[in-house]
Amino acid sequence: MTAITEEMASPQDGGGAGTPPAEGGSGRLGPPSWLALGFLLPAILLLGALVVYPIIYTAIRSFFDATGKKMVGLDNYTAIFTDHDSLLAVRNTAIWVVIAPTIVTILGLLFAVLTERIRWSTAFKMVVFMPMAVSFLASGVIFRLVYEQDPSMGVANAVVTSVHDTFAGGSRYPGASVRENDKSPDVAQAGAVTTRTPVQAGQTALLPLVGVKPENLPKKITPAKAPQAAAGGISGLVWFDFTKGGGGTLNSPDATEAGLGGMKVQAVSASGKVVGSATTKDDGSFVIKKLPAGSYTLKLPKDNFTAAYAGVDWLGSTLITPAIIASYLWVWAGFAMVLIAAGLAAIPRDALEAARVDGATEWQVFRRVTIPLLAPVLTVVFVTLLIYALKVFDLVFIIGGGDPNASVLAVRMWTESFGGGNDQGAGSAVAILLFLLVVPAMLFNLRRFRQENR
């Protein structure tokens, strides 16, 4: 037994634990380098074909003109900062980089903190994160409909017009007017409709109108009916002086003509002061009561005839970029919330409790304990969102619809190359500029990941 042990430990066969490897051995565990390289070769070739080669080719192509045959040097790059549309794209990209990641990170932090304090946190997270399951193309189509100008189609303007009409009211008969070149009715129009001759208290006035659109008439038409004269006041009638199918008597209410209800009528004194007012009934009749004896001018204010409030021009030159950024917030807020919520769950509760025991308020705990401990997570979320904001394309392309006022660098790159510009040299220059802007953010993220893994 001893002999066997000595034989096993003999240096002649290298069996000792501390025995160095035989001469010529690699001294490393695992397969040789050439075998590892063989397994990596397909991935390296694929990476080179799909990433490295396009970058190199795009960089070379950016120094040529639209035909690709004549070298123009840096002209394509200088054009980015001299062309009006390209400068708009650069400006809009800067707005995106500053505003979008910041707001999304703040919203994600607020939502993440909120999920720790509400009972239905899982359902809340699901609802907020759900837009991430929708493609950016579908999100763009959704918000394109949301921002439609017509309140009957666009949700945003339907809400805005409803709130506006609740507080400011709206015109029921936009475009209604008196007959042109008709001197017989005793009314005139200059923005507002007024009587040409004064009306005495106790008299009845007729105010015929035309130009009322069929869709503005009530579904159930009430025939116009002139009221009786009112003692100590002025009565009258406002109606649509048009008989369907022809016929009828001009400037006189007929049995089939519609009264215009909801019209505001004012009695104006000789000094121009409004001394009384009334609103027409469904049959168009009105009575302005308790007027002192004298002569008055009846007036239908122009508010009765102005076009209805159509809402906000969300996709106009002023608001189009903020409107698209709002859709970006809708899509990405859930992503930021989930990552930050994971960071919150990893914070030691002892640190928070110790701060509370020391007398810190909830705001102080949040600002001086939670935020510093979440700083690495917030940084990663912000930089990731910044990268996506730099290369945003889908939402801007679908919602903006090619409007230069909404264009960003990624959209400008596509427009120059394929969207009508047909200048792949200029498009390549924009692509390289975008690549140079994205690379530092990506390198920063990679550095953060390596530091966390050490």
C-alpha positions in Angstrom: 0.0 0.0 0.0 2.8 2.3 0.9 4.6 1.5 -2.3 1.5 2.3 -4.4 1.2 5.6 -2.6 4.8 6.5 -3.2 4.4 5.5 -6.8 1.4 7.8 -7.3 3.2 10.7 -5.7 6.4 10.1 -7.8 7.5 13.1 -9.8 8.2 10.9 -12.7 4.5 10.8 -13.7 3.5 14.4 -12.6 0.9 13.1 -10.2 1.7 15.4 -7.3 -0.8 18.3 -6.5 1.9 20.8 -6.7 3.5 19.3 -9.8 3.9 21.8 -12.6 2.3 21.0 -15.9 4.3 19.0 -18.4 6.5 21.0 -20.7 4.6 22.3 -23.8 1.2 22.3 -22.0 -1.1 25.3 -22.1 -1.9 25.4 -18.4 -5.6 26.6 -19.1 -8.9 24.9 -18.6 -11.4 24.6 -21.4 -11.1 24.2 -25.2 -8.2 25.7 -27.2 -8.5 29.2 -28.6 -8.9 28.1 -32.2 -11.9 26.0 -31.2 -13.6 28.9 -29.4 -12.9 31.1 -32.4 -14.6 28.6 -34.6 -17.8 28.7 -32.6 -17.7 32.5 -32.5 -17.0 32.8 -36.3 -20.6 32.7 -37.5 -21.7 35.3 -35.0 -18.7 37.5 -35.9 -19.5 37.2 -39.6 -23.1 38.0 -39.0 -22.2 41.0 -36.9 -19.8 42.2 -39.5 -22.4 41.9 -42.3 -25.2 43.5 -40.5 -23.5 46.1 -38.3 -19.8 46.8 -39.2 -20.1 46.8 -43.0 -23.2 49.1 -43.1 -21.5 51.6 -40.8 -18.3 51.7 -42.9 -20.2 51.9 -46.2 -22.5 54.6 -44.8 -19.5 56.6 -43.7 -17.9 56.4 -47.1 -21.2 57.1 -48.9 -21.7 60.3 -46.9 -18.8 61.9 -48.8 -20.4 61.4 -52.2 -23.2 63.2 -54.0 -26.7 61.9 -54.8 -25.4 59.8 -57.8 -22.6 58.2 -55.7 -20.0 58.9 -58.3 -18.7 62.4 -57.4 -17.0 63.0 -54.1 -18.2 66.2 -52.4 -16.1 66.1 -49.2 -17.9 67.5 -46.2 -20.6 69.3 -48.2 -23.3 66.8 -47.0 -22.3 67.5 -43.4 -22.3 71.3 -43.7 -25.7 71.1 -45.4 -27.2 69.6 -42.2 -26.4 72.9 -40.4 -27.3 75.2 -43.2 -30.5 73.7 -44.7 -33.7 75.0 -43.0 -35.5 71.6 -42.8 -32.3 69.9 -41.5 -31.9 72.6 -38.8 -35.5 72.1 -37.7 -34.7 68.4 -37.4 -31.6 69.1 -35.3 -33.6 71.5 -33.1 -36.4 69.1 -32.6 -34.0 66.3 -31.8 -32.4 68.5 -29.1 -35.9 69.2 -27.7 -36.6 65.5 -27.6 -33.3 64.7 -25.9 -33.8 67.3 -23.2 -37.5 66.9 -22.4 -38.6 63.4 -23.2 -36.2 61.2 -21.1 -36.4 63.7 -18.2 -40.2 63.6 -18.0 -40.5 59.9 -18.6 -37.9 59.2 -15.8 -39.8 61.5 -13.4 -43.2 59.9 -14.3 -41.7 56.4 -13.9 -40.3 57.3 -10.5 -43.7 58.7 -9.4 -45.6 55.7 -10.6 -43.1 53.3 -9.0 -43.4 55.1 -5.6 -47.2 55.1 -6.0 -47.4 51.4 -6.6 -45.9 50.8 -3.2 -48.7 52.8 -1.5 -51.9 51.6 -3.3 -53.8 48.3 -2.8 -54.2 47.4 -6.5 -50.6 47.9 -7.4 -50.4 44.9 -9.8 -53.4 46.1 -11.8 -52.0 49.7 -11.8 -48.6 48.4 -13.1 -50.3 46.3 -15.8 -52.4 49.3 -17.1 -49.4 51.7 -17.1 -47.1 49.1 -18.7 -49.7 47.9 -21.3 -48.7 50.5 -24.0 -45.3 48.7 -24.2 -47.1 45.7 -25.7 -48.4 47.9 -28.5 -46.0 48.5 -31.5 -44.8 52.0 -32.1 -46.5 52.0 -35.5 -49.9 51.1 -33.8 -49.2 53.7 -31.1 -48.6 56.3 -33.8 -51.9 55.5 -35.5 -53.8 55.6 -32.2 -52.4 59.1 -31.4 -52.9 60.3 -34.9 -56.6 59.6 -34.4 -56.5 61.1 -30.9 -55.2 64.4 -32.3 -57.7 64.7 -35.1 -59.0 68.3 -35.5 -62.6 67.3 -35.8 -64.0 66.9 -32.3 -66.4 64.1 -33.5 -63.3 62.0 -34.3 -60.4 63.3 -32.2 -60.6 62.4 -28.5 -58.4 65.3 -27.4 -60.5 67.9 -29.1 -63.7 66.3 -28.0 -62.6 66.8 -24.4 -61.3 70.3 -25.0 -64.4 71.5 -26.8 -66.7 69.9 -24.2 -64.9 71.8 -21.4 -64.9 75.0 -23.5 -68.6 74.8 -24.3 -69.4 74.1 -20.7 -67.9 77.3 -19.5 -68.0 79.6 -22.6 -71.0 78.3 -24.4 -71.2 77.7 -28.1 -73.0 79.1 -31.1 -76.0 77.1 -32.2 -76.4 78.7 -35.6 -72.9 79.5 -37.1 -73.1 81.2 -40.4 -76.8 82.4 -40.1 -77.4 85.9 -41.6 -80.0 88.2 -43.0 -80.9 88.1 -46.7 -78.5 90.0 -48.9 -79.8 92.9 -51.1 -83.2 92.6 -49.4 -84.3 96.0 -48.0 -87.8 94.9 -46.9 -86.9 93.2 -43.5 -86.2 95.8 -40.9 -82.9 94.2 -39.9 -79.3 94.7 -40.9 -76.1 92.7 -40.2 -72.5 93.9 -39.4 -71.2 91.0 -37.4 -74.3 91.2 -35.2 -77.9 91.4 -36.5 -79.7 94.7 -35.5 -83.0 96.3 -36.3 -82.7 99.3 -38.7 -85.4 101.4 -37.0 -86.0 101.7 -33.3 -88.6 99.5 -31.6 -91.0 100.9 -29.0 -91.8 99.2 -25.8 -95.1 97.3 -26.3 -94.3 96.5 -29.9 -93.5 93.1 -31.6 -90.4 92.8 -33.9 -89.7 90.2 -36.5 -86.1 89.0 -37.1 -86.0 86.6 -40.1 -82.7 84.8 -40.8 -81.4 82.6 -43.6 -78.2 80.6 -44.1 -78.8 78.1 -41.3 -77.2 74.8 -42.1 -79.5 71.8 -41.9 -77.3 70.0 -39.4 -77.6 73.0 -37.0 -81.4 72.9 -36.9 -83.0 70.9 -34.1 -83.9 67.3 -34.8 -87.5 68.1 -33.8 -88.4 71.4 -35.5 -90.9 73.7 -33.7 -92.8 75.9 -36.2 -92.1 79.6 -35.8 -94.9 81.5 -33.9 -94.9 85.2 -33.2 -95.9 86.1 -29.6 -98.4 88.6 -28.5 -97.3 92.1 -27.8 -96.1 92.5 -24.2 -97.1 95.5 -22.1 -94.0 97.2 -20.7 -91.7 95.1 -22.9 -90.7 94.1 -26.4 -91.7 90.8 -27.9 -90.5 89.3 -31.1 -89.7 86.3 -33.2 -86.4 84.9 -34.6 -86.9 82.2 -37.2 -85.5 80.5 -40.3 -87.3 82.3 -43.1 -87.1 79.4 -45.6 -89.9 77.1 -46.7 -88.7 73.7 -47.7 -89.7 72.9 -51.2 -90.3 76.6 -52.0 -93.3 78.9 -51.5 -94.2 80.8 -48.4 -94.2 84.5 -47.7 -90.9 86.4 -47.4 -90.3 88.0 -44.1 -93.4 86.5 -42.6 -93.4 83.3 -40.5 -95.2 80.4 -42.2 -96.5 77.2 -40.6 -93.6 75.0 -41.8 -90.8 77.4 -41.1 -88.6 76.6 -38.1 -88.2 78.8 -35.0 -84.6 79.3 -33.9 -84.5 78.6 -30.2 -81.6 79.5 -27.9 -80.7 82.8 -29.6 -79.7 85.6 -27.4 -81.6 88.9 -28.0 -80.6 92.3 -26.5 -82.5 95.6 -26.2 -80.0 98.5 -26.7 -80.9 102.1 -25.6 -80.1 105.2 -27.7 -76.9 105.6 -25.6 -75.7 102.1 -26.7 -76.3 100.5 -23.3 -77.9 97.0 -23.1 -80.9 97.5 -20.9 -82.5 94.1 -21.3 -82.1 90.7 -22.8 -83.9 87.4 -23.5 -83.3 84.0 -25.0 -85.6 82.7 -27.7 -87.8 79.7 -27.0 -88.0 76.6 -29.2 -90.5 78.3 -31.5 -88.2 81.4 -31.8 -90.3 83.7 -29.8 -88.9 86.0 -27.1 -90.1 88.7 -24.6 -87.8 91.3 -23.1 -89.8 92.4 -20.0 -89.7 95.5 -17.8 -88.4 98.0 -20.2 -88.9 101.8 -19.5 -90.9 103.6 -22.1 -88.8 104.6 -25.1 -87.2 103.4 -28.3 -84.7 100.6 -28.5 -82.6 98.8 -31.0 -82.9 95.0 -30.9 -79.6 93.2 -31.4 -78.7 89.6 -32.0 -75.0 89.5 -30.8 -72.4 88.1 -33.1 -71.8 85.2 -30.7 -75.0 83.7 -32.1 -73.4 83.3 -35.5 -69.7 82.7 -35.0 -68.4 79.3 -35.9 -68.4 76.8 -33.1 -65.1 76.3 -31.2 -63.2 73.5 -33.0 -60.6 72.8 -30.4 -56.9 72.9 -30.4 -54.7 72.4 -33.5 -52.6 69.7 -31.9 -50.8 68.9 -35.2 -50.1 72.5 -36.1 -46.6 74.0 -36.3 -46.6 75.1 -32.7 -47.9 72.1 -30.8 -46.9 69.1 -33.0 -43.6 68.3 -31.3 -45.1 68.5 -27.7 -48.0 66.4 -28.9 -45.8 63.6 -30.3 -43.6 63.7 -27.1 -46.9 63.2 -25.1 -47.4 59.9 -27.1 -43.8 59.0 -26.3 -44.6 59.4 -22.6 -47.6 57.2 -22.9 -45.5 54.4 -24.4 -42.4 54.6 -22.3 -43.7 55.5 -18.8 -44.5 51.9 -18.0 -41.0 50.8 -19.0 -39.4 53.4 -16.6 -41.9 52.5 -13.9 -41.0 48.7 -13.9 -37.2 49.3 -13.8 -37.4 51.9 -11.1 -39.9 49.7 -9.1 -37.3 46.9 -9.2 -34.7 49.3 -7.9 -37.0 50.4 -5.1 -37.6 46.8 -4.1 -33.9 46.3 -3.7 -33.4 49.2 -1.3 -32.7 48.1 2.3 -35.7 48.9 4.4 -33.5 49.3 7.4 -32.1 52.5 5.9 -35.5 54.0 5.4 -36.7 53.0 8.9 -33.5 54.5 10.4 -34.2 57.8 8.7 -37.8 57.8 10.0 -36.6 57.0 13.5 -34.2 59.9 13.3 -37.2 62.2 12.7 -37.0 62.6 8.9 -40.3 63.4 7.2 -41.5 61.2 4.2 -40.3 63.9 1.8 -36.9 64.0 3.4 -36.6 60.2 3.4 -37.6 60.2 -0.3 -35.2 63.1 -1.3 -32.2 62.2 0.9 -32.4 58.4 1.2 -34.5 56.9 -1.6 -33.2 59.1 -4.5 -29.5 58.6 -3.7 -29.9 54.9 -3.4 -31.9 54.8 -6.7 -29.3 57.0 -8.5 -27.7 54.1 -10.4 -31.1 52.8 -11.6 -32.3 56.3 -12.5 -29.1 56.9 -14.5 -29.5 53.7 -16.5 -33.2 54.4 -17.2 -32.5 58.0 -18.2 -29.6 57.1 -20.6 -31.6 54.2 -22.2 -34.5 56.6 -22.8 -32.1 59.2 -24.1 -30.9 56.7 -26.7 -34.4 55.9 -27.8 -35.3 59.6 -28.0 -32.2 60.3 -30.2 -33.3 57.7 -32.8 -37.1 58.0 -32.5 -38.7 57.5 -35.8 -42.0 55.6 -35.8 -44.1 58.0 -33.7 -42.8 61.1 -35.5 -43.3 59.6 -38.9 -46.8 58.4 -38.3 -48.2 61.3 -36.2 -46.2 64.1 -37.9 -47.2 62.8 -41.4 -44.1 64.3 -43.0 -44.5 67.8 -41.5 -41.0 69.4 -41.4 -42.0 71.1 -38.2 -42.1 67.7 -36.4 -39.1 66.1 -38.2 -36.2 64.7 -36.2 -32.8 63.4 -37.4 -34.0 59.8 -37.9 -37.0 61.0 -40.0 -34.7 63.4 -41.8 -32.3 60.6 -42.7 -35.2 58.6 -44.2 -36.6 61.6 -46.1 -33.3 62.5 -47.6 -32.5 58.9 -48.7 -35.9 57.4 -49.6 -38.8 59.7 -48.8 -38.5 62.0 -51.9 -35.1 63.4 -51.5 -33.4 60.5 -53.3 -30.0 61.8 -52.1 -28.4 58.9 -50.2 -25.2 60.9 -49.7 -27.0 63.5 -47.6 -29.0 60.8 -45.9 -25.8 58.9 -45.0 -24.4 62.1 -43.5 -27.4 62.5 -41.3 -27.1 58.8 -40.3 -23.5 59.2 -39.3 -24.3 62.3 -37.3 -27.0 60.3 -35.5 -24.6 57.4 -34.9 -22.0 59.7 -33.4 -24.6 61.1 -31.1 -25.8 57.7 -29.9 -22.4 56.1 -29.4 -21.4 58.1 -26.3 -24.7 57.2 -24.6 -24.3 53.5 -25.4 -20.7 53.5 -24.2 -21.8 55.1 -20.9 -24.4 52.4 -20.5 -21.9 49.7 -21.1 -19.5 51.2 -18.6 -22.3 51.3 -16.0 -23.1 47.6 -16.6 -19.5 46.5 -16.3 -19.1 48.5 -13.0 -22.2 46.8 -11.6 -21.0 43.3 -12.6 -17.6 43.7 -10.8 
